[in-house]
């Protein structure tokens, strides 16, 4: 298995995206990046058993068709574990955080999916996040994220601007969102129970390589491995 702290390369991001694309309701890699960023910043830890299936839009793990085999299942867990670590590392060390954004056919990275993923992550602990929303001195960190998340909201009253967001303003929002994540992480880090990335995701997912099919699933759902993440569908 590849070292858990090694960042994904372009080919691995493409592979991760192709696995996720198996479900029409699954997050893409950009949305997953924002989702994980919110979970890492969260004042309350969200266990994998609660969020893993949300990545698929509520579908069976492995998409609508399931996993091809156990090797593919482990490959997916290894990829997302390494991506989680690549987000957590700069936040915990104080290095610059850079969101993973996909470019459209026109070559423009809009950041909407990333911001939507972040807001979905916040939604899992809405009450805990309310302390930041209510803090007038620090709530501004959320503004660029929410602006990108609601740019095309079906409800016009939720959209941040009446006119289209231009290239310069979009760049400002994306830079502001990235800086905001760092500030949000620092804001909550003193307010949460210290838990390492290894405890939150790495150990639980890595252990699935050796877990027996009748043993409890490492995602801590309470189910047997063969009835949860190990429920392999061959096709």
ABEGO torsion letter per residue (X at the ends): XBBAABBBBAAAAAAAAAAAAABAABBBAAAAAAAAAAAAABABBBBAAAAAAAAAGGBBBGEAAEBABAAAAAAAAAAAAAAAAAAAAAAAAGBBBBBBBBBBAAGBBAGAAAAAAAAAAAAABAAAAAAAAABAAAAAAAAAAAAAAAAABABAAABABABBBBAAAAAAAAAAAAAAAAAAAAAAAAABBBBBAAAAAAAAAAAAAABBAABBBAAGAGBBAAABAABBBBX
